[in-house]
Amino acid sequence: MSRTPPSPLRICLLLAVLGALGGNALAQLEIREVQIGPPPAASRVPLATAQDRFLAPQAISAVDISADGKVITVGTMAFSHDANVWQFEAGGAVIAKRNLPPWAPMQVATLAGGKAVAAGMAYSRVTSPEPTIWLGPSNAVLGGADTVLGGADAVLGGALQDEFAESDPRDGEMARLRPGEGDWRTGWLASQLGELFVHGPDWLFKPPGLMMDAEGHRQRLSYEDKNQLPTRRALPIGARCHAERAVFGWIALANPPAGYPKEHDALSVWEVRPNRRLWTAAASSAQAPPLPNPAADFPELAEHFRVGADALTPATAAAAVAINADGTRVAVIEYAVWVWLRSGPAIGKWDPPIHALNFVPKQRGRLRVFDGTGRELRNVLLPAEGMFEVGLGGDPDVVTCWPSSWFARGVAGAAWLPVDAPARTLYRIPVKQGPALAVSSPDARAISSPDARAVGFPDARAISFPDAVADCALNPADGSALVSCWDGQLHWIDANGLESGRLDLSAPARLAWQPDGALAIAGTADGRLFSLARDGKVVWQKAIAVTDPPAPEKPPEPVLPGLPVFQGGRIPKSEHAYVGDIWVIKNGSAAVFVDAGGTSGFATTAARLRALGIERVTHILQTHTHGDHCGGDQLWRATGTKIAGPKSAALALTWLMPMLTDYGIFPPCPLDVPLPLTRAGDEAEFEAGGLKFGALFVPGHSFDLTIYKVELAGRRVAFTGDLGFEAPSDIVHRCWGDAEKARAVVAVIRDQLLPWKPDVVFTGHGARPAGMAFLTDLVRRTDETLAAPPPPK
């Protein structure tokens, strides 16, 4: 680590004039700008659409240090064949590890004593899209210098038991934010999920009512026992805690429709053990900038499908909250939001569980600061547009705001990405307005001058780093901060907002401080872990061990003899039982996928490709945008694969994800090859991977269901997605009971697909060797259903 005195820095005063902000609001915010270094010629942050890198095998996605400093918990982006949750002793020795399904831990924690552990996975283990939280007793308990392994009933030891898994509640839809600006296809690719649990030193709370103590015992809270914390997951955007208090942020709809909570608060502060609400603060009122209207781009589809919002409701979201160590300060950043609502089934009787998406057009957030009783001390707009996190360190009179990141889960080969660009400025804002600093010229007083530290802040200090901020962690013992940037540099920022040290990690990192501020942990995007003393010295470092996926014992066999079509995506114990097939069409050293399946088995599928001599996947032909068929799109796309599908597929892939996708919440993903398919029966021809394909549009099971036709080894092969299966299923069933949609689809099958005479049909969940017989029977069964009298109501 290098330690050099701060070089003379340019000081300037900027004035941000604000509108009327309420009784105790300040009319202006004076800012002193501090340049840690000049901006780079090119940032190392990849565009969300980039395709030139992939996740490191053990890319670190989450870090935590137990309150007693004895256990370091790490989450990684490892796939199903390798451990993705790890526990280390303070000295760096591995205590426990295992793979917790399905994939992508965004939160981890071990409570004091090491007996209780929790991990929040961004994906779902079941058909429902809600994320999964694993919590219960750990299999490692620290006794002195020894490690004592627990019993087989531990989360990280023995057989994996479903009793330790909890899904995020259905009303978690209100805790997810979609920030963005500009074109709906390219400007809204960020997706913030919101925290899945909150914890103190020796307790953990998972909404809507599950507590875990330091022994790993779980308790359901109940009103009857007068033992409650917030009973809804629906509205906490974030939650922060200290030993005895927790603060929850909420989203308040201006005019909530029936069935939505009539929430008026921006935040609520609760005492923990005994559990009781202490105070709340009402949400501010603001109007968000207008949203794009993607439905206008699909007029033909809008004639038959509900592609627009049933309602756009204004709201205010507390997107970031913080509480300091003794509970005397609480901070919140609010944003104006549009809630895109779907009030009924999307198609026929199909009513996916997510009915609300919360879009945050780019704007300046509002920072509000309160004392421990709920009295508002500060109310001011942030100096810059974009999404920011908020934190309180050891100084109760300074609030720190830094650029937000979103859990990208493999988009552009990254676990986390900045929400905004360039996102390289952090703000230190005093709770009380200080005296203005008179500066006659930019060089009138250098930061490094002997009396600089006695000058004091003006209203705020803007600290600009050479590259975008990846993460920030405030030392709870003093006013310093640890800041990781995308150029791989880790910066120590002292209580005065000056750089006191720097360490080259060569990669962006996730950061955490021990509660007493004596130790910090940095976990890098390339899978390395650093233990850091308060003075910046590296105590130890290590690379997290990587396990390669097992190679197939023999080259994979074709799904059907004589056809160069192989199976991918079906990985034992990976994701839920209904994950779709990946059909791998081999053409020399290249391959084309039909559908992308799920996520956690990516590495095993890649091992199959290597065994087949396949060096690259050129295209994914998307049959439809349900998560069990497109959930892995962003991973394969990061390797350079292009996503092809009807142009309406972009509506679900990039805008209405996850409202219309179901089967797990995956990141928004661009559509690279939009096919000109508009109405049922439209056809298009295109080339992919050196093969000529035909596409046939049959929307009904989804807005974008498409059949792909190709000749392989002298046989005509059709890939039909979830068009239909064996009895009792038919096309009416697959159109969710919508007879109008089924009539249009069955006419296309009868008049356009059957005359082509497919020899083989690959559905979304299995192969049908007698293709014509299967399709003929499917049409017959569908005609019978359509001709039958409707059942009595």
Secondary structure, 3 states (H helix, E strand, C coil): CECCCCCCCCCCEEEEECCCCCCCCCCEEEEEEEECCCCCCCCCCCCCCCCCCCCCCCCEEEEEECCCCCEEEEEECCCCCCCCEEEEECCCCEEEEECCCCCCEEEEEECCCCCEEEEEECCCCCCCCCCEEEEEECCEEEECCEEEECCCCCCCCCCCCHHHEEECCHHHHHHCEEEECCCCCCCCCCCECCCCCEECCCEEEECCCEEEECCCCEEECECCCCECCCCCCCCCCCEEECCCEEEEECEEECCCCCCCCCCCEEEEEEECCCCEEEEEEECCCCCCCCCCCHHHHCHHHHCCCCCCCCEEEEEEEEEEEEECCCCCEEEEEEEEEEEEECCCCCECCECCCCCEEEEEECCEEEEEEEECCCCEEEEEEEEEECCEEEEECCCCCEEEEEECEEECCCHHHCCEEECCCCCCEEEEEECCCCCCCCCCCCCCCCCCCCCHHHHCCCCEEEEECCCCEEEEEECCCCCCEEEEECCCEEEEECCCCCEEEEEECCCCEEEEECCCCCEEEEEECCCEEEEEECCCCEEEEEECCCCCCCCCCCCCCCCCCCCCEEEECCCCCCCCCCCCCEEEEEECCEEEEECCECCCCHHHHHHHHHHCCCCEEEEEECCCCCHHHHCCHHHHHHCCCEEEEECCHHHHHHHCCCCCCCCCCCCCCCCCEEECCCCCCCEEEEEECCEEEEEEECCCCCCCCEEEEEEECCEEEEEEECCCCCCCCCHHHHCCCCHHHHHHHHHHHHHHHHHHCCCEEEECCEEECCHHHHHHHHHHHHHHHHHCCCCCC
